[in-house]
Amino acid sequence: MAEGCLFCKIASGELESSIVYEDDLCVAFHDINPQAPTHVLVIPRKHIPGMGELEESDRDLLGHLMLIASEIAWMEGIDEAGFRTVINWGHDGGMEVPHLHLHVLGGRTMSWPPG
């Protein structure tokens, strides 16, 4: 846990959130500023500031986050119509909290390009 990290505080239970899934490796909760009817964040419990700090040992964790994203899409009822997963990285990429997280967005048609 990184001191002062908002997502670490959510993962540890120090801050309340609308959690929809949790296990030993990750926590998923509804985004407080949703960009789609369904907008869930999937965060690893391990503090990883972003894509640039990933290590080879995080390979299985990233796969787990993707599998959980798919499960959340099913739980939220957006799996059949389709959904989008996004990992923002850095200021220009739109990252607001420096803790690796995956967005699961759905419930409406997504446009392209996204930004």
BAFI-3210 file (N, C-alpha, C; in Angstrom, 3 decimals, decimal comma, padded with zeros to 6 digits):
// residues 115
n [1|2|3|4|5|6|7|8|9|10|11|12|13|14|15|16|17|18|19|20|21|22|23|24|25|26|27|28|29|30|31|32|33|34|35|36|37|38|39|40|41|42|43|44|45|46|47|48|49|50|51|52|53|54|55|56|57|58|59|60|61|62|63|64|65|66|67|68|69|70|71|72|73|74|75|76|77|78|79|80|81|82|83|84|85|86|87|88|89|90|91|92|93|94|95|96|97|98|99|100|101|102|103|104|105|106|107|108|109|110|111|112|113|114|115]
n.u [000,850|000,583|001,347|-001,132|-002,365|-005,308|-006,658|-005,361|-006,283|-008,986|-008,820|-007,842|-009,933|-010,071|-011,269|-014,643|-016,440|-018,391|-018,257|-018,131|-016,904|-014,390|-011,236|-008,314|-006,397|-007,419|-009,722|-012,943|-014,987|-017,703|-017,211|-016,865|-017,328|-018,908|-018,499|-020,104|-023,207|-022,645|-019,816|-017,104|-014,304|-011,379|-008,995|-005,652|-004,717|-002,115|000,097|000,727|002,078|001,583|001,499|004,176|005,596|005,263|006,258|007,921|007,008|004,404|002,809|000,886|-000,932|-001,966|-003,307|-005,228|-006,696|-007,910|-009,512|-011,251|-012,462|-014,003|-015,724|-017,040|-018,367|-020,229|-021,603|-022,711|-024,399|-023,677|-022,260|-023,161|-024,094|-021,822|-018,756|-016,266|-012,832|-010,379|-007,138|-005,739|-002,794|-000,514|-000,404|-001,226|-002,601|-004,849|-004,863|-005,857|-005,629|-002,746|-002,413|-002,379|-005,163|-008,097|-010,627|-014,001|-016,382|-019,697|-023,083|-023,957|-023,579|-020,286|-018,106|-015,673|-012,776|-011,851|-011,096]
n.v [-001,181|002,149|005,129|007,569|006,993|006,979|004,755|002,605|002,944|002,408|-000,285|-001,449|-001,119|001,094|003,375|003,857|002,384|001,643|-001,363|-004,022|-006,382|-008,432|-009,934|-011,800|-010,554|-008,290|-005,461|-004,334|-001,624|000,757|003,592|006,921|009,016|008,396|007,482|006,199|004,320|001,942|001,797|000,596|000,273|-001,666|-002,590|-003,475|-004,958|-004,691|-002,003|-000,404|002,112|002,709|001,840|002,078|001,121|-001,565|-004,953|-007,993|-009,942|-009,185|-010,163|-012,330|-011,131|-009,018|-010,480|-011,648|-009,361|-008,723|-010,993|-010,724|-008,333|-009,197|-010,919|-009,080|-007,589|-009,502|-009,800|-007,244|-007,211|-006,443|-007,924|-009,324|-007,380|-005,892|-004,292|-002,002|-002,070|-000,224|001,036|003,733|005,731|007,850|011,496|012,630|010,450|010,421|009,517|009,760|008,954|007,826|004,862|001,780|000,896|-000,577|000,254|-000,664|-000,293|000,235|-000,330|001,475|002,528|002,653|005,146|005,733|007,445|007,041|009,302]
n.w [000,000|-000,902|000,696|001,103|-001,309|-003,060|-004,265|-003,038|-000,471|-000,838|-001,647|000,679|002,380|003,906|002,897|001,958|-000,751|-003,687|-003,962|-006,246|-006,687|-005,244|-004,511|-003,518|-005,084|-006,392|-006,541|-007,422|-008,355|-008,650|-010,673|-009,470|-011,109|-013,571|-017,013|-018,703|-018,791|-017,377|-015,493|-014,257|-012,148|-012,071|-009,865|-008,963|-005,854|-005,158|-005,142|-008,016|-009,740|-012,476|-016,027|-016,787|-014,644|-014,487|-013,975|-014,986|-013,271|-012,861|-014,829|-014,621|-012,890|-014,449|-016,425|-014,788|-014,008|-016,452|-016,882|-014,721|-015,442|-017,600|-016,242|-014,623|-016,564|-017,343|-014,866|-014,640|-016,755|-019,343|-021,089|-023,401|-025,248|-025,549|-024,526|-023,295|-022,447|-020,774|-020,144|-018,819|-019,136|-017,738|-017,867|-020,400|-021,333|-019,829|-017,213|-013,900|-011,227|-009,752|-009,797|-011,098|-013,049|-014,434|-016,648|-017,027|-019,315|-020,397|-021,621|-023,407|-026,849|-027,937|-029,203|-031,854|-032,850|-029,351|-027,775]
ca.u [000,000|001,319|000,754|-001,848|-002,977|-006,756|-007,071|-004,864|-007,196|-010,208|-008,489|-007,637|-011,158|-009,973|-012,292|-015,799|-016,703|-019,450|-017,522|-018,933|-016,133|-013,056|-010,560|-006,993|-005,541|-007,986|-011,003|-013,662|-016,016|-018,274|-016,514|-017,687|-017,586|-019,089|-018,475|-021,065|-024,170|-021,864|-018,411|-016,503|-012,846|-010,762|-007,667|-004,915|-004,426|-000,708|000,243|001,550|001,716|001,075|002,057|005,638|006,188|004,980|007,400|007,627|006,251|003,009|002,140|-000,314|-001,860|-002,650|-004,265|-006,313|-007,528|-008,716|-010,541|-012,237|-013,220|-014,995|-016,715|-017,828|-019,277|-021,326|-022,359|-023,403|-025,334|-023,240|-021,378|-023,666|-024,159|-020,448|-018,219|-014,906|-011,874|-009,386|-006,142|-005,120|-001,454|000,108|-001,247|-001,837|-003,485|-006,053|-004,782|-006,086|-005,133|-001,539|-002,474|-002,869|-006,558|-008,742|-012,017|-014,964|-017,420|-020,724|-024,446|-024,247|-022,673|-019,030|-017,653|-014,245|-011,830|-012,432|-010,752]
ca.v [000,000|003,408|006,141|008,644|006,560|006,815|003,395|001,703|003,095|001,665|-001,711|-001,905|-000,925|002,332|004,250|003,141|002,477|000,730|-002,537|-005,037|-007,629|-008,390|-011,183|-011,547|-009,797|-007,052|-004,930|-003,633|-000,751|001,731|004,877|008,010|009,943|007,449|007,955|005,345|003,789|001,043|002,209|-000,062|000,254|-002,868|-002,180|-004,485|-004,596|-004,284|-000,649|-000,231|003,468|002,757|000,909|002,196|000,442|-003,001|-005,855|-009,320|-010,686|-008,724|-010,745|-013,071|-010,171|-008,325|-011,435|-011,773|-008,159|-008,839|-012,020|-010,141|-007,356|-009,962|-011,389|-007,916|-007,298|-010,464|-009,448|-005,982|-007,419|-005,767|-008,835|-009,713|-006,212|-005,446|-003,350|-001,543|-002,026|000,819|001,373|005,025|005,819|009,170|012,692|012,716|009,300|010,617|008,882|010,737|008,396|007,071|003,463|001,054|000,479|-000,926|000,703|-001,495|000,654|-000,347|000,148|002,371|002,335|003,398|005,725|005,617|007,193|007,253|010,513]
ca.w [000,000|-000,978|001,570|000,437|-002,562|-002,954|-004,604|-001,992|000,661|-001,187|-001,650|002,056|003,139|004,674|002,319|001,416|-002,181|-004,114|-004,444|-006,923|-006,705|-004,647|-004,197|-002,930|-005,993|-006,922|-006,085|-008,491|-007,793|-009,580|-010,762|-008,916|-012,208|-014,683|-018,390|-019,410|-017,818|-016,536|-015,448|-013,103|-012,117|-011,514|-009,411|-008,213|-004,466|-005,188|-005,685|-009,215|-010,153|-013,843|-017,002|-016,813|-013,493|-014,523|-014,001|-015,528|-012,255|-012,868|-015,995|-014,209|-012,300|-015,550|-016,988|-013,823|-014,117|-017,675|-016,641|-013,809|-016,235|-018,343|-015,269|-014,209|-017,674|-017,215|-013,664|-014,881|-017,855|-020,579|-021,812|-024,718|-026,136|-025,747|-023,554|-023,574|-021,342|-021,027|-019,135|-019,115|-018,597|-017,800|-017,972|-021,734|-021,504|-019,033|-015,894|-012,833|-009,968|-010,102|-009,354|-012,267|-012,967|-015,692|-016,737|-017,755|-019,720|-021,255|-021,450|-024,522|-027,969|-027,811|-030,477|-032,145|-031,770|-028,036|-027,063]
c.u [000,890|000,604|000,098|-002,531|-004,461|-007,182|-006,537|-005,774|-008,513|-009,946|-008,337|-008,895|-011,150|-010,988|-013,418|-015,919|-017,810|-018,809|-018,484|-018,226|-014,834|-012,548|-009,187|-006,122|-006,091|-009,313|-011,633|-014,807|-016,509|-017,506|-017,425|-018,002|-017,793|-019,155|-019,388|-022,057|-023,548|-020,414|-017,826|-014,988|-012,379|-009,335|-006,957|-004,727|-002,974|-000,624|001,245|001,166|001,156|001,793|003,585|006,332|005,873|006,277|006,966|006,768|004,780|002,197|000,845|-001,366|-002,642|-003,670|-005,471|-007,253|-008,433|-009,830|-011,636|-013,073|-014,322|-016,101|-017,623|-018,810|-020,479|-022,222|-023,215|-024,374|-024,969|-022,391|-021,876|-023,702|-022,763|-020,046|-016,802|-014,086|-010,786|-008,428|-005,507|-003,736|-000,915|-000,899|-001,964|-002,783|-004,754|-006,033|-004,914|-005,580|-003,928|-001,469|-003,098|-004,316|-007,127|-010,194|-012,816|-016,160|-018,429|-022,086|-024,852|-023,278|-021,454|-018,628|-016,153|-013,857|-012,376|-012,172|-010,999]
c.v [001,236|004,455|007,246|008,243|006,257|005,368|002,368|001,761|002,377|000,166|-002,263|-001,789|000,328|003,370|003,396|003,376|001,485|-000,489|-003,549|-006,385|-007,399|-009,794|-010,825|-010,633|-008,440|-006,692|-004,212|-002,850|000,222|003,035|005,982|009,072|009,122|008,124|007,128|004,846|002,761|001,492|001,694|-000,010|-001,042|-002,485|-003,356|-004,019|-004,129|-002,885|-000,674|001,140|003,568|001,775|000,919|001,478|-001,051|-003,793|-007,193|-010,121|-010,274|-009,332|-011,460|-012,145|-009,438|-009,229|-011,612|-010,574|-008,229|-009,881|-011,475|-009,101|-008,058|-010,467|-010,240|-007,529|-008,234|-010,093|-008,198|-006,063|-006,721|-006,673|-009,161|-008,547|-005,693|-004,401|-002,984|-001,643|-001,039|000,889|002,676|005,062|007,228|010,297|012,761|011,559|009,389|009,961|009,952|010,263|007,524|005,697|002,731|000,635|000,299|-000,464|-000,332|-000,585|-000,028|000,250|001,173|002,038|003,231|003,933|005,507|006,751|007,626|008,628|011,735]
c.w [000,000|-000,137|000,751|-000,860|-002,344|-003,207|-003,605|-000,776|000,400|-001,101|-000,241|002,906|003,992|004,197|001,765|-000,077|-002,517|-004,786|-005,053|-006,960|-005,945|-004,415|-003,631|-003,783|-006,411|-006,270|-007,274|-007,869|-008,858|-009,512|-010,226|-009,960|-013,485|-016,046|-019,289|-018,357|-016,867|-016,630|-014,140|-013,245|-011,478|-011,155|-008,749|-006,777|-004,341|-005,792|-006,837|-009,748|-011,579|-014,743|-017,012|-015,673|-013,440|-014,605|-014,574|-014,555|-012,188|-014,013|-015,618|-013,613|-013,391|-016,227|-016,083|-013,906|-015,344|-017,504|-015,727|-014,542|-017,019|-017,418|-014,815|-015,309|-017,640|-016,023|-013,870|-016,060|-019,157|-021,463|-023,217|-025,697|-026,469|-024,725|-023,961|-022,298|-021,731|-019,843|-019,578|-018,471|-018,814|-017,996|-019,316|-022,018|-020,678|-017,665|-014,814|-011,477|-010,308|-009,429|-010,544|-012,050|-014,360|-015,622|-017,517|-018,026|-020,623|-020,972|-022,485|-025,648|-027,790|-029,190|-030,637|-033,068|-030,424|-027,434|-027,829]
res [m|a|e|g|c|l|f|c|k|i|a|s|g|e|l|e|s|s|i|v|y|e|d|d|l|c|v|a|f|h|d|i|n|p|q|a|p|t|h|v|l|v|i|p|r|k|h|i|p|g|m|g|e|l|e|e|s|d|r|d|l|l|g|h|l|m|l|i|a|s|e|i|a|w|m|e|g|i|d|e|a|g|f|r|t|v|i|n|w|g|h|d|g|g|m|e|v|p|h|l|h|l|h|v|l|g|g|r|t|m|s|w|p|p|g]
***
